[in-house]
Amino acid sequence: MWCCVKKESWNRRFRELPLSSTRPKVIGRRKGYYTDNGEDAIVMWSDSIHSPRFRRAYETNLERIDSEVRGLRRELITKDQSSN
């Protein structure tokens, strides 16, 4: 599976991914791909979305995201309660 992403978004999110063999590999760049700002696109390759390795990485990321969202909700609730 391959995808193109905006370089600006990619840099921030890609650095947050855990270092592992499931991390997408950068395979190229499309110069001036985005018409809104002329930004290059980064072309990446990943395992098949049907492979067990991809599935494990996907589930791990979902758990991490869920945990972060729960933490943000707690922070918002605490902040809201303290301001009342």
C-alpha positions as CSV (number, residue, x, y, z in Angstrom):
1,M,0.0,0.0,0.0
2,W,1.4,3.4,-0.8
3,C,0.2,6.9,0.0
4,C,1.1,10.6,-0.6
5,V,1.1,13.0,2.2
6,K,1.8,16.7,2.7
7,K,5.4,17.2,3.9
8,E,4.4,19.5,6.7
9,S,1.9,17.1,8.1
10,W,4.1,14.1,7.5
11,N,7.1,15.5,9.3
12,R,5.1,16.1,12.5
13,R,3.2,12.8,12.5
14,F,5.9,10.6,11.1
15,R,8.3,11.6,13.9
16,E,5.6,10.5,16.5
17,L,5.4,7.0,15.1
18,P,7.3,4.4,17.1
19,L,10.5,3.1,15.4
20,S,9.7,-0.3,14.1
21,S,9.5,-2.4,11.0
22,T,5.8,-1.4,10.7
23,R,6.7,2.2,10.2
24,P,6.0,3.3,6.6
25,K,9.0,3.6,4.3
26,V,9.6,6.8,2.3
27,I,10.0,5.8,-1.3
28,G,9.9,9.1,-3.1
29,R,8.8,12.6,-3.4
30,R,6.4,14.3,-5.9
31,K,7.7,17.8,-6.5
32,G,5.0,20.6,-6.4
33,Y,2.2,18.0,-6.0
34,Y,-0.1,20.1,-4.0
35,T,-1.7,22.9,-6.0
36,D,-2.8,25.0,-3.0
37,N,0.8,25.8,-2.0
38,G,3.1,24.0,-4.4
39,E,4.3,21.8,-1.5
40,D,6.0,18.4,-2.4
41,A,4.2,15.2,-1.4
42,I,6.1,12.4,0.3
43,V,5.4,9.0,-1.1
44,M,5.4,6.2,1.4
45,W,5.0,2.4,1.3
46,S,3.6,0.2,3.9
47,D,2.9,-3.5,4.3
48,S,-0.4,-4.8,3.0
49,I,-3.3,-3.7,5.2
50,H,-4.2,-7.4,5.3
51,S,-0.9,-8.6,6.8
52,P,-0.7,-9.6,10.4
53,R,2.1,-7.2,11.1
54,F,0.1,-4.2,9.7
55,R,-2.9,-5.3,11.8
56,R,-0.9,-5.4,15.0
57,A,0.6,-2.0,14.3
58,Y,-2.9,-0.6,13.5
59,E,-4.3,-2.0,16.8
60,T,-1.4,-0.6,18.8
61,N,-1.9,2.8,17.2
62,L,-5.7,2.7,18.0
63,E,-4.9,1.9,21.6
64,R,-2.4,4.7,21.9
65,I,-4.8,7.2,20.3
66,D,-7.7,6.0,22.5
67,S,-5.5,6.5,25.6
68,E,-4.5,10.0,24.5
69,V,-8.1,11.0,23.8
70,R,-9.2,9.7,27.3
71,G,-6.4,11.8,28.8
72,L,-7.5,14.9,26.9
73,R,-11.1,14.4,28.0
74,R,-10.0,14.1,31.6
75,E,-8.0,17.3,31.3
76,L,-10.9,19.2,29.7
77,I,-13.3,17.9,32.5
78,T,-10.8,18.9,35.2
79,K,-10.3,22.3,33.6
80,D,-14.0,22.9,33.2
81,Q,-14.7,21.9,36.8
82,S,-12.0,24.2,38.2
83,S,-13.3,27.2,36.2
84,N,-16.8,26.8,37.7
